[in-house]
């Protein structure tokens, strides 16, 4: 919370001004019933219409001041909330964009997203409402009590004795309600999940003629939601009638006690009238304050979640230069790495590739293929061993400089909801001609058929394209930057063999000097590589060219035979 | 229920409006809604009676307090205590009774709306299950889910609170108006000023603010979209050093959404103070006018007090009208979306002479079948195929070429526009859908698991399967060892977002599910695409056993798996372009040969 509040500092002056106005505007609201009492008890006995009209004028003036002051203050609050949110969101986003990959894994993507959207929204609402209701409600409550005290201390006590009862009702009902509502929310989640499951699995359900079973399953879930919601609503429904009753009881109390006071000449009936108005004001203020608390706790929880990200560790530091060793474009020297400190994801990996060569990496799911790519880009730093680029330890290369030398397509990589051209350029300022050429090499000829061609706007994540079309655009993106090292992690799995082959050929032709790293599960995608790494559970089973591996590496041979079938012999 | 202190509860917050949505056909929606409500018409009658009773009692409060104040009088020593006690006693009794009735009313309305909503949800879901597969192919999951959760919930909120509020408001407005009329027609003149003012103001604000709020929602949505995209794509962004560029894009969108929010707030923040101003104005006018009337003894102090209290009751609902109207409007729009879905035509009923499939040998024949998802663009044209019992039909072709069409037809997810499909010589349209589908075992590329235990998932098609049968199936699919290693074994619950189970393992679970079925025909739609090669090799034996003696239809992207198929169909651009066995197709040198040789280049 403190960090978030510190973002308010640049607006401190404006805020002080806004709060003052809010204060003045709200106090005006408190004057009105008091004037009414004054008119009845003091002015009317003077029997002067002119004076009544005069005080009416004062009341009108107060009303106008109240509305003008409150609106001005609310607008100032909205402005301050906007400016503060802008600062918070900017810092949060730019921090998120610079989190280390370990931190991203730790927070998880959905949670980071929620912090950027829901949490900043909650904080925005809190900042906005706290300056409005947060100021107004306490003034009305305390001011109302103060005014009534000066007006008639004993009646005030009657009023004050009812408030704790109402507070208790609100407190207990809300406390019980929160638990019941979260139970309800859980059953609603189950309901949504059930529907989502059945909609996505409709083919299987129909194929297995299980629709009746699913209806029965849904009925159970549906009943549970209904039961929970009834329980929660029933509890919450208690508060309004209870508050109504206590309000009525309080009013009755005021009249009863007032009767005694009037009888002994200690008070006047006009005061009772005023009291009835103050009663509603104070009660309203109290209920607002409970709302403010709910809002504050929601906002504070969000602020804490934002704060966690702001305080998290960023990208790794660049080390001081270490002595260079070797000349290879890219080399791994005894690299071992584990994600969570448990079993190593890759263990003791060594290899070296030269410019213009292709490195193939093949292995089962979870064998550590993608981890090697992550390490090359220094998304993570190895626990042991050194990775070198042109002989330089990559830890000594500034991240931007390091990554600018790569062109990458990750497994399940993303296209963004921008135009085709923007997706290829990716804010790197690449010449349009170059981008178009890269699209050609990547076999992305279908772009011409899209409405608007390269200016065609894609749906978010490129969902309007087929899997193969997406992969080809991603390859175009990687090729467009004229990279020294091209990493294709499972980048052609959705392409048919012919397109895949043409793509590989084009890459070899047009990026002759680039080192290619091709990660695949298909032998056909890597068998043309100069060097193939065969991985299994993070360990290197073999390393060499296709023909060498066929000789020396039995697992590779088996894989080849299995995938290519009888045709392999030909 | 008084609008002035509607509590904000965790579940009862006003939902963000979905922009400007209007029901298209209110009468249709009302008629359908009434269909649900009138099943509980006695509850409705009781609710109306309770609402009337509770609100009328509440309306008596100010009158009684006025009478009590008059009994107090204006001078010391003149208080008529017995009358004060009398009225105070009645006040207390009425307030208590009114609160009790109010509570009962809420309980009744909660139950009523829950019954209606549960019924609607149930109807909606069971209709959903009866819809043809093509509905799901052409509608987004999110949209369907939002109808059954968000839309029905909107109807629920509206039924349980808006309906009540409308009734209450009407009674309150009419009642307090009557009371005020009885007290002092002259003072009522005040409302000739304030009511038009507040109606005009609300209308002005609604027109002004609503578009601003829908723009705000749209901009916030865009910001959410951008955040989602950026955060999920962080690695890509980092790889291309795009951190600064994406931050700039985020900032620009953030500015747009904050400005939109401010624009909405700029007017939105006027509402509270303005409503308050109109209340204050009416208090001022009532005070001045009342004091003057009091001066000429046209009104008693107690009457004036009652009038002030009634005037507050009277203006409360009037200020709320705009809110309720817009809530109702979105509730109608939501209800309409629900009913439209319930009115979607279900899968056509089985032909009247349709019979259960019974035991089948597994001879499948397609006879001059023509079909297109869009009849104008046929996928199959006069297509014929005969698969004798126990034969293997493979379907190959590039991704997205329409390989699943044949399967959609076999399972009768879709029906052909012309031609016949026969099973053991019987036209499939003469066989009931359920029994026809049960003749096939289907394993899809999408590994569909539902939330339940692993055992329940394997036994999905045969809930009566014994634990031994389940384990045997899991062993055959080479997933038994993995399951046994889990702490809860076969009783491990699956919740949909397992990190512990890989895509490959999920696929094996669906294969185990298929192993439990003893149908004579098998459909494998890229069933092993998520299984890595090493595992595939391990389950190859199991797959072969699964296929043994059954008529199999296999969609595959690895050509190695289908070379011994009896018939290979080559699909390209949504049409079957070649048909034959491996050797003859290779000899032909067409599309299949091209595909085949490409993998060795």
Interface residues (C-beta under 8 A of the other chain):
Chain A: X25 X29 X32 X33 X35 X36 X39 X40 X43 X44 X47 X49 X52 X53 X55 X56 X59 X60 X62 X63 X64 X66 X67 X70 X71 X74 X75 X77 X78 X79 X81 X82 X85 X86 X89 X90 X93 X94 X96 X97 X98 X99 X101 X104 X109 X112 X113 X116 X117 X121 X124 X128 X132 X170 X174 X177 X178 X181 X182 X184 X185 X188 X190 X191 X192 X193 X194 X195 X196 X197 X198 X199 X200 X201 X202 X203 X204 X205 X206 X207 X208 X209 X210 X211 X213 X214 X215 X218 X219 X222 X223 X225 X226 X229 X230 X232 X233 X234 X236 X237 X238 X239 X240 X241 X242 X243 X244 X245 X247 X248 X249 X251 X252 X255 X256 X258 X259 X260 X262 X263 X264 X265 X268 X269 X270 X272 X273 X276 X277 X280 X283 X284 X287 X290 X291 X294 X364 X365 X366 X377 X379 X399 X400 X403 X404 X406 X408 X410 X413 X414 X416 X417 X426 X427 X428 X460 X461 X466 X467 X468 X477 X481 X494 X495 X496 X497 X498 X499 X500 X501 X521 X524 X558 X559 X562 X563 X564 X565 X566 X567 X570
Chain B: X1 X2 X4 X5 X6 X7 X8 X9 X10 X11 X12 X58 X61 X65 X68 X69 X71 X72 X73 X74 X76 X77 X78 X79 X81 X84 X85 X87 X88 X91 X92 X94 X95 X96 X98 X99 X100 X102 X103 X106 X107 X110 X111 X114 X117 X118 X121 X122 X125 X126 X128 X129 X130 X133 X136 X141 X144 X145 X148 X149 X156 X160 X220 X223 X224 X225 X227 X228 X229 X230 X231 X232 X233 X234 X235 X236 X237 X238 X239 X240 X241 X242 X243 X245 X246 X247 X250 X251 X254 X255 X258 X259 X261 X262 X265 X266 X269 X270 X272 X273 X274 X276 X277 X280 X281 X283 X284 X285 X287 X288 X291 X292 X294 X295 X301 X304 X305 X308 X309 X312 X398 X399 X400 X411 X413 X433 X434 X435 X437 X438 X440 X442 X444 X446 X448 X450 X451 X460 X461 X463 X496 X502 X503 X504 X532 X533 X534 X535 X536 X537 X557 X558 X559 X560 X561 X563 X594 X595 X596 X598 X599 X600 X601
